[in-house]
Amino acid sequence: MTDNTTLYKTSELEIAAFLKARGHRLISSRQDGRVVAFEFNGDAASDVGLYFEGVEVSARDLFEAHRSLRALIQQVREYATQTQATQTQIRPENKSRESFHRR
């Protein structure tokens, strides 16, 4: 994360792809409930209005940004699933040891 900078956060893939195609740097992405949220530097917020106004961007840049963000979504979800599975595997083992030692 960047210091002293506000972040613009969106879970809308199309807006995130537009911002990326406009040259905004993606700061982070994370699982936020059932969706993946993308965080950009705060100055990206000023370009969101341009998205809704229909400002044109290169089709190639937009397609590449969309494709890379979709791949990132898959990676974030897989990581979250693996992390959750690991935590689930660890917890029952710890609980069973605790109950065994308490007997």
DAWOFEN-V447322 format. One record per residue. N is the residue number from 1. RES is the residue in one letter. SS is DSSP state (a for helix, b for strand, c for the rest). PHI is phi in whole degrees, -180 to 180 (none if undefined). D_CENTER is the distance of its C-alpha to the mean C-alpha in Angstrom with 2 decimals. Layout:
n:N res:RES ss:SS phi:PHI d_center:D_CENTER
n:N res:RES ss:SS phi:PHI d_center:D_CENTER
This chain:
n:1 res:M ss:c phi:none d_center:13.24
n:2 res:T ss:c phi:-99 d_center:16.13
n:3 res:D ss:c phi:-82 d_center:19.25
n:4 res:N ss:c phi:56 d_center:20.81
n:5 res:T ss:c phi:-127 d_center:18.18
n:6 res:T ss:c phi:-77 d_center:16.51
n:7 res:L ss:b phi:-112 d_center:12.93
n:8 res:Y ss:b phi:-103 d_center:12.04
n:9 res:K ss:b phi:-118 d_center:9.11
n:10 res:T ss:b phi:-145 d_center:8.67
n:11 res:S ss:c phi:-108 d_center:7.50
n:12 res:E ss:c phi:-86 d_center:10.17
n:13 res:L ss:a phi:-57 d_center:9.66
n:14 res:E ss:a phi:-65 d_center:13.12
n:15 res:I ss:a phi:-67 d_center:12.80
n:16 res:A ss:a phi:-61 d_center:9.84
n:17 res:A ss:a phi:-64 d_center:12.09
n:18 res:F ss:a phi:-61 d_center:15.05
n:19 res:L ss:a phi:-63 d_center:13.88
n:20 res:K ss:a phi:-65 d_center:13.11
n:21 res:A ss:a phi:-65 d_center:16.49
n:22 res:R ss:c phi:-81 d_center:18.12
n:23 res:G ss:c phi:99 d_center:17.34
n:24 res:H ss:c phi:-77 d_center:14.79
n:25 res:R ss:c phi:-83 d_center:12.98
n:26 res:L ss:b phi:-77 d_center:9.21
n:27 res:I ss:b phi:-85 d_center:9.25
n:28 res:S ss:b phi:-160 d_center:6.04
n:29 res:S ss:b phi:-143 d_center:2.38
n:30 res:R ss:b phi:-154 d_center:3.57
n:31 res:Q ss:b phi:-69 d_center:5.83
n:32 res:D ss:b phi:-130 d_center:7.74
n:33 res:G ss:c phi:73 d_center:10.92
n:34 res:R ss:c phi:-93 d_center:11.05
n:35 res:V ss:b phi:-115 d_center:8.06
n:36 res:V ss:b phi:-104 d_center:4.31
n:37 res:A ss:b phi:-103 d_center:3.94
n:38 res:F ss:b phi:-109 d_center:4.19
n:39 res:E ss:b phi:-119 d_center:7.05
n:40 res:F ss:b phi:-120 d_center:10.23
n:41 res:N ss:b phi:-57 d_center:13.72
n:42 res:G ss:a phi:-58 d_center:15.73
n:43 res:D ss:a phi:-68 d_center:17.99
n:44 res:A ss:a phi:-66 d_center:15.52
n:45 res:A ss:a phi:-58 d_center:16.49
n:46 res:S ss:a phi:-68 d_center:19.92
n:47 res:D ss:a phi:-87 d_center:18.90
n:48 res:V ss:a phi:-63 d_center:17.39
n:49 res:G ss:a phi:-59 d_center:21.05
n:50 res:L ss:a phi:-65 d_center:21.86
n:51 res:Y ss:a phi:-60 d_center:19.50
n:52 res:F ss:a phi:-72 d_center:21.47
n:53 res:E ss:a phi:-79 d_center:24.69
n:54 res:G ss:c phi:87 d_center:24.16
n:55 res:V ss:c phi:-60 d_center:24.28
n:56 res:E ss:c phi:-80 d_center:24.47
n:57 res:V ss:c phi:-130 d_center:22.36
n:58 res:S ss:c phi:-59 d_center:23.26
n:59 res:A ss:a phi:-61 d_center:22.69
n:60 res:R ss:a phi:-64 d_center:22.10
n:61 res:D ss:a phi:-64 d_center:19.43
n:62 res:L ss:a phi:-66 d_center:17.68
n:63 res:F ss:a phi:-62 d_center:18.03
n:64 res:E ss:a phi:-64 d_center:16.80
n:65 res:A ss:a phi:-65 d_center:13.64
n:66 res:H ss:a phi:-62 d_center:13.06
n:67 res:R ss:a phi:-65 d_center:13.97
n:68 res:S ss:a phi:-68 d_center:11.86
n:69 res:L ss:a phi:-70 d_center:8.58
n:70 res:R ss:a phi:-63 d_center:10.04
n:71 res:A ss:a phi:-65 d_center:10.82
n:72 res:L ss:a phi:-65 d_center:7.46
n:73 res:I ss:a phi:-57 d_center:6.46
n:74 res:Q ss:a phi:-61 d_center:9.80
n:75 res:Q ss:a phi:-65 d_center:9.46
n:76 res:V ss:a phi:-63 d_center:6.73
n:77 res:R ss:a phi:-65 d_center:9.07
n:78 res:E ss:a phi:-64 d_center:12.04
n:79 res:Y ss:a phi:-62 d_center:11.36
n:80 res:A ss:a phi:-62 d_center:11.01
n:81 res:T ss:a phi:-66 d_center:14.13
n:82 res:Q ss:a phi:-65 d_center:15.97
n:83 res:T ss:a phi:-63 d_center:15.47
n:84 res:Q ss:a phi:-64 d_center:16.66
n:85 res:A ss:a phi:-65 d_center:19.52
n:86 res:T ss:a phi:-65 d_center:20.57
n:87 res:Q ss:a phi:-65 d_center:20.78
n:88 res:T ss:a phi:-65 d_center:22.74
n:89 res:Q ss:a phi:-69 d_center:25.07
n:90 res:I ss:a phi:-73 d_center:25.74
n:91 res:R ss:a phi:-60 d_center:26.49
n:92 res:P ss:a phi:-61 d_center:29.30
n:93 res:E ss:a phi:-64 d_center:30.90
n:94 res:N ss:a phi:-65 d_center:31.05
n:95 res:K ss:a phi:-66 d_center:32.44
n:96 res:S ss:a phi:-67 d_center:35.05
n:97 res:R ss:a phi:-67 d_center:36.22
n:98 res:E ss:a phi:-62 d_center:36.54
n:99 res:S ss:a phi:-69 d_center:38.56
n:100 res:F ss:a phi:-67 d_center:40.67
n:101 res:H ss:a phi:-72 d_center:41.56
n:102 res:R ss:a phi:-80 d_center:42.42
n:103 res:R ss:c phi:-70 d_center:45.01
